[in-house]
Amino acid sequence: MRSIGGSNAATELASIAKDLSHVRPISNQERQQRRDKATVLMQQQGIAALVLSASTSLYYFTGLSWYQSERLVGAIMTNSGKLIFVSPAFEDSKLRETLGAQADIRLWEEDESPYALVAQILKDENVHGKVALDEAAPFFIADGLRQALSSYDIVNGMVITAECRMHKSVNEIALMQAAKNITLEVQRRTAKILREGISSTEVADFINQAHRAFGGSSSTFCIVSFGLPTSIPHGPDGVQYLKEGDMVLIDTGCMIERYHSDITRSYVFGEPTARQRSMWDLEKAAQAAAFDAAQIGVACEEVDAAARRVLEAAGLGPGYKTPGLPHRTGHGIGLDIHEWTYLVRGNKTPLAAGMCFSNEPMICLDGEFGIRLEDHFYMTEQGPKWFTGQSYAVDAPFGV
């Protein structure tokens, strides 16, 4: 089969050349621009301050990457542009490794309440009225702040964080392009190592090693499915072994500078049946219809509807029923693998330049197989542009 099988993992890994010379990290200047935009949005919406927990939004606005634990580490942005960090006292030196000596870091001791500290900071900064809270903050933080800030109106910070993050800059798009280029090449090489009897875990291990060899992070996730389990969108539990004639579905990604890739390829190991070929072609047509529908100003839900119309015209569905497409057509992507906004029924958010999406209108045929072709695109003022173009054919997924 063209481009499928015929090589081995060691040979493929040995031939990988790492080159990240073109990668440019996000600068402090760009992070300042993000904070400037956030303060304008806060002023427009009557929000006095935004409280960030140890989430990707904290990293997005400040460059501080921190793990979420039972201890509050975060930041407060006021609508005047002031940035104040909150941290356990014993973590002060570690934070300054990233933030520098000039950062305003307020500390709490182990026997003190971090929520009371946040309340005191807001009082000291003369903050009144509405306070937005990071939508990714865990409940215990939200609950602690709700009690400590009883005189404030606490609102969902998504109105600030999502509005900033869903519009990607040229630099962000370049970082995602670098990550997606790596994953597409990993997908191509993965198809070359397939052989009858290979296990799904062996394939996943190769993908992980290949991502690292190219200079990406370890695989952030890896779904490897053969045959009937390809009809399960996020894959089955347990190990599978490849057989002649199996549909193969591989969905994986990595990160470059914390920005994600996420690409799915489906193809047949061996000679495709007429059924496999026709369903694969239908999937590609649905993906193309979604791409064509993604124009500036069009509601996100219309992109989902365009893909669904192609599938329903072929007798699948309707709606989210199977056999057919049981999930949304696409998700936003950036510092999170899934982030706002989404290509799904009911989402009337208009498409705008800088928005980035997966395009993956999967076909699930219960009791048979599934096909997902997933590539991503970003919106320009002229319309959508692929990060990675569509797969070529069911028996030549990476071209002739």
Secondary structure, 3 states (H helix, E strand, C coil): CCCCCCCCHHHHHHCCCCCCCCCCCCCHHHHHHHHHHHHHHHHHHCEEEEEECCCHHHHHHHCCCCCCCCCCCEEEEECCCCEEEEEEHHHHHHHHHHHCCCCCEEEECCCCCHHHHHHHHHHHCCCCCEEEECCCCCHHHHHHHHHHCCCCEEEECHHHHHHHHCCCCHHHHHHHHHHHHHHHHHHHHHHHHCCCCCEHHHHHHHHHHHHHHCCCCCCCEEEEEECHHHHCCCCCCCCCECCCCCEEEEEEECEECCEECCEEEEEECCCCCHHHHHHHHHHHHHHHHHHHHCCCCCEHHHHHHHHHHHHHHCCCCCCCCCCECCCCCEEECCCCCCEEEEECCCCCCECCCCCEEEECCCEEECCCEEECCEEEEEEECCEEEECCCCCCECCECCCC
